[in-house]
């Protein structure tokens, strides 16, 4: 798979799960094995599905903007701006590793809430 295909697939995977269809995301974009490094999500595909089904049920009005997508080798990094109910805003950075078949097989992320005040005039995205 090309870097551009991996970038496109990482974004589609994330959007599909985030907006309420994690089973389809797993079916279309995850390979045989899936290693999860987020401590709030159980390892494997069922943990991923359970987490995103719960998020869709609890927070159906959330939104996401993909700010950056960078690929190198078998890795894709996504930089997102998310808005959750109550106008809580978060910045996330997700990293996906792809297997030799172009399927996602590993995930890491970092999440930070956007603070009300900043020591500089720059956005976090």
Buried (B, 14 or more C-beta within 10 A) or exposed (E): BEBEEBBBBBBEBBEBBBBBBBBEBBEBBBBEEBEBEBEEBBEBBEBBBBBBBEBBEEEEEBEBEBBEBEBEEBBBBBBBBBBBEEEEBBBBBBBBBBBEEBBBBBBBBEEEEBEEEEEEEEEBB
